[in-house]
Amino acid sequence: MSLAFDPVGQGEREQTYDRQVDAPLAGWSVNEHIQAGAQSLLIGQSVARYFIWDAKRALDYLLSRPEVDATRVGAAGCSGGGALTAFIAALDARLKAVVPACYPNSYRVLFAGPNPDPEMSFPCLSSGLDVADFVELSAPTPWLIQATEQDYFTPEGAKLVYEEAKRWYGLYGAEDKVRLFIGTGPHGTPLESREAIYEWMIRWLKDGRGDSREQPVKLYPNHQLLVTRSGHVEDEPGSRKLYQIIWEQYRERGKKGTIPELMEELRRLQIPSDGQSPAVSVLEESNGPQGRSQRVSFESEPGVQIEGRLLIPPSPGRKAAVLLVADDTSPSLADRIAKAGRVVLELQPRDAPTAYDRRPFVGNWITNARAHQIGRNLPAMRAHDVLRGVDVLAASSEVDSSSIRAAARGVKGSGFSWRRQLTHASAKSGWIEHLIVCGAL
């Protein structure tokens, strides 16, 4: 007996289905996962928790069936299903054999390559954990780790998981309970991989009795497999979409805080600077009737170089200054501000997003996901870059540090909302007299 359930964003659980177009507005399931992942990140959580909960509830139901022997239950899945299989196996001892396919991979390989979708990742790297730790957590439960030769979850990364897990299983004298199988072809489960799954389950759940060769089965059309009246869970009484649950949890966690608590949170996010100017390198310089123009570079934090354009009017003495973070029209804006007699530092925070072109992987989805995986926050890191730009201006002999203004346009202005919080919470508000927030993520 087997049970297959629809994860969020798939089958009858599409989150963006629109009756007028009779299709999900997000386009397909991965897009819905990315959207839900972004919504979860806004409240500091991983969307994987909802997928894991669903899997545990599905297992609850399966074990409630009178036909099921609770001592002989396994799980298998590919891609997102492979990730969910790995998570549920690590977190639920009721599973007695597992086969995750096209997911198990060390972040020593993944972090510099393709990134797992949001439901397939946790902020575990900040705790020193990797995918092999999920295998080891459930040892000595039998694991068949699967990969395919041409998958972006590479065989090399899967081998790293297997080799570490095998050493751990050796502590239990159970090296035979963990195995690596690499099938042919791209991302997926070809015939030889499927038959390896059958063999593994027969070995550990049926005492080796059975035929692992794939047998013909009747395949049913989708409409015959529907379990809801309309084909959409959202039409069932009491149903809620995932974004509604995330929103409710956000509201439940909301509370009125204090200025010291706000400052502590900003420090935790590593937004504030120490107020000291970083060393500034002048990469190019030109002079003209309107003053000097320099292309400059400074280190925002170790290993992170930020480049910008510094415009210095020819008037003597210290001058008011503007820190400018804006879109592609900003050069003319910066020139106009400098022409009015103000020093202008125009900069781009790290990994600044390009224009929105309506693709599902728009902007900095992968960078944001990787920041989350190591316990960092990409908008917070950009806000830190903005503050370092303020430090540069405040330390300049050309600038009146009590008269620094800031302006931002488009999505790159999101860091200024952080700056506003910091300014209101600190005693250094004289650094920025006026704050213009023209856009936010």
C-alpha positions in Angstrom: 0.0 0.0 0.0 1.3 3.5 -0.8 0.2 7.1 -0.2 1.0 10.1 -2.4 -0.2 13.5 -1.2 -0.1 16.9 -2.9 2.4 19.3 -1.4 1.6 23.0 -1.2 1.6 24.5 -4.7 1.0 21.3 -6.5 -2.0 19.2 -7.7 -5.2 20.3 -5.9 -3.2 22.6 -3.6 -2.2 25.4 -6.0 -1.9 28.7 -4.2 -2.3 31.1 -7.1 -5.1 29.4 -9.1 -7.3 31.9 -10.9 -10.7 30.8 -12.3 -10.7 33.4 -15.0 -7.6 31.9 -16.7 -8.2 28.4 -15.3 -4.5 28.2 -14.3 -2.2 29.3 -11.5 -1.0 32.9 -11.9 2.4 32.0 -10.7 2.8 29.6 -13.7 3.9 26.4 -12.1 4.7 24.8 -8.7 8.3 25.9 -8.3 7.2 29.5 -8.7 4.6 29.0 -6.0 7.3 27.5 -3.7 9.6 30.5 -4.3 6.7 32.9 -3.5 5.8 31.1 -0.3 9.5 30.9 0.6 9.8 34.6 0.3 6.7 35.2 2.4 8.2 32.9 5.1 11.5 34.7 5.1 9.7 37.9 5.9 8.8 36.5 9.3 12.2 34.8 9.8 11.2 31.2 9.0 11.7 28.6 6.4 8.7 27.5 4.4 10.1 23.9 4.6 8.4 23.6 8.0 4.9 23.6 6.4 6.0 20.9 3.9 7.4 18.8 6.8 4.3 19.2 8.9 2.1 18.0 5.9 4.3 14.9 5.5 4.1 14.1 9.2 0.3 14.4 9.0 0.2 12.2 5.9 2.2 9.6 7.8 -0.2 9.9 10.7 -3.0 9.0 8.3 -1.2 6.2 6.6 -0.4 4.5 9.9 -4.1 4.9 11.0 -5.1 2.5 8.2 -5.9 -1.0 9.3 -4.1 -2.5 6.3 -0.8 -0.9 7.3 1.9 -2.6 9.4 3.5 0.3 11.4 6.8 -1.5 11.7 7.2 -1.7 7.9 6.8 1.8 6.6 9.2 3.6 4.2 9.3 6.8 2.3 10.7 7.8 -1.1 10.7 11.0 -3.2 12.6 12.9 -5.9 13.7 16.5 -6.1 11.5 18.4 -3.6 10.1 15.0 -2.7 13.6 13.9 -2.1 14.3 16.8 0.2 11.0 16.1 2.1 11.9 12.4 2.4 15.3 13.4 3.9 13.7 15.8 6.4 10.9 13.5 7.5 13.3 10.5 7.8 15.5 12.6 10.1 12.6 13.9 12.2 10.2 10.9 12.4 11.4 7.5 13.7 8.3 5.8 12.4 10.0 5.5 9.0 12.0 2.2 8.6 13.6 2.7 5.2 14.0 5.8 3.0 15.1 6.7 -0.5 15.7 10.4 -1.2 16.5 11.0 -4.9 18.0 14.1 -6.6 18.4 16.1 -3.5 21.0 14.8 -1.0 24.1 17.0 -1.7 26.7 18.6 0.4 26.6 22.4 0.6 30.3 22.3 -0.1 29.1 21.8 -3.7 25.7 23.4 -3.6 26.6 26.7 -2.1 28.7 27.7 -5.1 26.3 26.2 -7.6 22.5 25.8 -8.1 20.6 26.5 -4.9 17.7 24.3 -3.6 14.2 25.8 -3.8 13.0 27.4 -0.5 11.1 24.3 0.6 14.3 22.3 0.3 16.6 24.3 2.6 17.1 25.5 6.1 19.3 28.1 7.7 21.4 25.1 9.0 24.8 26.2 7.8 25.1 28.8 10.5 24.9 26.0 13.0 27.6 24.0 11.2 25.1 21.5 9.8 25.0 20.0 6.3 22.7 17.6 4.5 24.7 14.5 5.8 23.5 15.4 9.3 19.9 14.6 8.3 21.1 11.1 7.4 23.1 10.7 10.6 20.2 12.0 12.8 18.2 8.9 11.9 21.0 6.3 11.9 20.9 3.4 11.6 17.6 3.7 9.6 18.4 2.3 6.1 19.0 5.1 3.6 19.5 4.7 -0.2 20.9 8.0 -1.4 20.1 8.5 -5.1 21.5 10.9 -7.7 21.6 11.0 -11.5 24.7 11.6 -13.7 23.5 14.9 -15.3 21.6 16.4 -12.4 22.4 19.8 -10.9 22.3 18.1 -7.6 25.6 16.6 -8.7 26.8 13.0 -8.0 29.9 14.6 -6.6 27.9 16.3 -3.9 25.9 13.2 -3.2 29.1 11.2 -2.7 30.2 13.6 0.0 26.9 13.1 1.8 27.3 9.3 1.4 30.9 9.1 2.5 30.3 11.1 5.7 27.1 9.2 6.5 28.8 5.8 5.9 31.5 6.7 8.5 28.8 7.6 11.0 26.8 4.4 10.3 30.1 2.6 10.9 29.8 3.6 14.6 26.6 1.5 14.7 28.2 -1.4 12.8 25.6 -0.7 10.1 27.5 0.3 7.0 25.2 -2.0 4.9 22.3 0.3 5.8 23.5 3.3 3.8 24.1 3.1 0.1 24.6 5.4 -2.9 23.0 4.8 -6.3 23.7 6.9 -9.3 21.3 6.6 -12.2 21.7 7.8 -15.8 20.3 10.9 -17.4 19.2 14.3 -16.0 17.2 15.3 -12.9 14.6 12.5 -12.2 14.2 8.8 -11.5 15.0 6.7 -14.6 14.0 3.0 -14.7 17.2 1.7 -13.0 16.7 4.2 -10.2 13.1 3.2 -9.7 14.0 -0.5 -9.6 16.7 0.3 -7.0 14.0 1.9 -4.9 11.9 -1.2 -5.2 14.9 -3.4 -4.2 15.7 -1.3 -1.2 12.2 -1.3 0.1 11.8 -5.1 -0.5 15.1 -5.7 1.3 14.3 -3.7 4.5 10.5 -3.8 4.6 9.7 -7.3 3.3 12.7 -9.3 4.5 14.0 -9.4 0.9 11.0 -11.3 -0.5 9.8 -9.9 -3.7 10.6 -8.9 -7.3 12.3 -5.6 -7.8 11.6 -5.4 -11.5 9.1 -2.7 -12.5 5.7 -4.1 -13.1 3.0 -2.6 -15.4 0.4 -0.6 -13.6 -2.8 1.2 -14.6 -2.3 5.0 -14.8 -5.4 7.0 -14.1 -6.1 10.5 -15.6 -6.0 13.4 -13.3 -9.7 14.0 -13.1 -10.2 10.4 -11.7 -7.7 11.1 -8.9 -9.3 14.2 -7.6 -10.3 14.1 -3.9 -11.9 17.6 -3.7 -15.2 18.5 -5.4 -13.8 21.2 -7.5 -10.2 20.0 -7.9 -9.0 22.8 -5.6 -8.5 22.5 -1.9 -9.2 26.3 -1.5 -12.9 25.6 -2.3 -13.3 23.3 0.7 -15.0 24.8 3.8 -12.4 26.1 6.3 -9.6 26.0 3.8 -6.9 28.6 4.0 -4.0 29.4 1.7 -0.5 29.3 3.0 0.1 33.0 2.8 -2.9 33.5 5.2 -1.3 31.2 7.8 2.1 32.9 7.5 0.3 36.3 7.9 -1.5 35.1 11.0 1.7 33.9 12.5 3.3 37.2 11.8 0.5 39.1 13.5 0.6 36.7 16.5 4.3 37.4 16.9 3.9 41.2 16.7 4.5 43.1 19.9 5.4 46.6 20.9 9.1 46.8 21.7 11.4 49.2 23.3 14.3 51.3 21.8 16.9 49.1 23.5 15.2 46.0 22.0 15.2 47.6 18.6 18.9 48.4 18.9 19.7 44.9 20.0 17.9 43.5 17.0 19.7 45.8 14.6 23.0 44.7 16.1 22.0 41.1 15.7 21.4 41.8 12.1 24.8 43.4 12.0 23.5 46.6 10.4 25.2 49.3 12.5 28.8 50.3 11.8 31.3 51.4 14.4 31.2 55.0 12.9 34.8 54.8 11.7 35.4 55.5 8.0 36.7 52.6 6.0 39.8 53.1 3.8 38.8 54.6 0.5 40.6 53.8 -2.7 40.3 56.2 -5.7 40.1 54.1 -8.8 39.7 56.9 -11.4 39.5 60.7 -11.1 38.7 63.5 -13.4 38.5 67.3 -13.0 36.2 69.8 -14.7 34.4 73.1 -14.2 31.8 71.4 -12.0 34.5 69.9 -9.7 36.1 66.5 -9.2 34.6 63.2 -10.1 36.1 60.1 -8.5 35.3 56.4 -8.9 35.9 55.1 -5.4 36.0 51.8 -3.6 35.8 50.8 0.1 35.5 47.7 2.1 32.1 47.5 3.8 33.0 44.4 5.7 35.9 41.9 5.3 35.9 40.8 1.7 33.0 42.9 0.5 34.1 45.8 -1.7 31.6 48.5 -2.6 32.2 50.9 -5.5 30.7 54.3 -5.9 31.0 57.7 -7.6 32.0 60.7 -5.5 31.3 64.1 -6.8 33.0 67.1 -5.1 32.0 70.6 -6.1 34.8 73.2 -6.4 33.5 75.6 -3.7 35.8 75.9 -0.7 35.2 74.6 2.9 33.0 71.9 4.2 29.8 71.3 2.3 26.5 69.6 2.8 26.4 66.1 1.3 24.0 63.6 -0.2 24.3 59.8 -0.2 22.5 58.6 -3.3 21.3 55.1 -3.9 19.0 55.1 -6.9 18.1 53.4 -10.2 19.7 53.8 -13.7 18.6 57.5 -14.0 20.7 58.4 -11.0 23.8 59.8 -12.8 21.9 62.8 -14.0 20.3 63.2 -10.6 23.8 63.0 -8.9 25.2 65.6 -11.3 22.3 68.0 -10.6 22.8 67.7 -6.9 26.5 68.3 -7.2 25.9 71.3 -9.4 23.8 72.7 -6.5 27.0 72.7 -4.4 26.6 69.5 -2.4 29.1 66.6 -2.2 27.4 63.4 -3.6 28.4 59.8 -3.0 26.5 57.6 -5.3 26.8 53.9 -4.5 25.3 50.5 -5.1 24.9 48.2 -2.1 26.2 44.7 -2.6 24.6 42.5 -5.2 22.0 45.2 -6.0 19.1 43.8 -8.0 18.6 44.6 -11.6 15.3 45.9 -13.0 12.2 43.8 -12.4 11.6 41.8 -15.6 8.8 39.6 -14.2 10.7 36.4 -14.3 10.1 33.9 -11.4 13.8 34.1 -10.3 13.9 37.9 -10.4 16.5 40.0 -8.7 18.5 38.3 -6.0 16.5 35.2 -5.0 19.5 32.9 -4.8 21.7 35.4 -3.0 18.9 36.1 -0.5 18.4 32.3 0.0 22.1 31.8 0.6 22.2 34.6 3.1 19.3 33.0 5.0 21.1 29.6 5.0 24.1 31.1 6.8 21.9 33.0 9.3 22.3 36.4 7.6 19.8 38.9 6.1 20.5 40.3 2.6 18.6 43.6 3.1 20.4 44.1 6.4 23.7 43.6 4.7 22.8 46.2 2.1 21.7 48.5 4.9 25.1 48.1 6.4 26.7 49.1 3.1 24.6 52.2 3.1 25.8 53.1 6.6 29.4 52.6 5.6 28.7 55.1 2.8 27.6 57.5 5.5 30.8 56.8 7.4 32.8 57.7 4.2 31.0 61.0 3.8 31.2 61.9 7.5 35.0 61.4 7.6 35.6 63.5 4.4 37.4 66.8 4.9 35.0 68.2 2.2 31.8 67.4 4.1 29.9 69.0 7.0 29.1 65.8 8.9 26.1 67.5 10.6 24.5 68.1 7.2 24.3 64.7 5.4 21.2 63.9 3.5 20.2 60.6 1.8 18.0 59.7 -1.1 17.0 56.4 -2.7 14.9 55.3 -5.6 13.3 52.0 -6.5 14.0 48.7 -4.8 17.5 49.8 -4.0 16.0 52.2 -1.5 15.0 49.4 0.9 18.1 49.8 3.0 17.0 53.3 3.9 14.1 52.0 5.9 16.7 50.3 8.0 18.7 53.5 8.3 15.5 55.3 9.4 15.0 52.7 12.2 18.6 53.1 13.3 18.5 56.9 13.1 15.4 57.1 15.3 16.8 54.6 17.8 20.3 56.1 18.2 21.7 59.4 19.4 23.5 60.0 16.2 20.6 61.3 14.2 22.6 64.4 13.3 24.3 62.4 10.7 21.3 62.5 8.5 19.0 65.6 8.6 16.4 64.3 6.2 15.6 60.9 5.0 13.8 60.3 1.7 12.4 56.8 1.2 11.4 56.5 -2.4 11.0 52.8 -2.6 11.2 49.5 -0.8 11.3 45.8 -1.5 
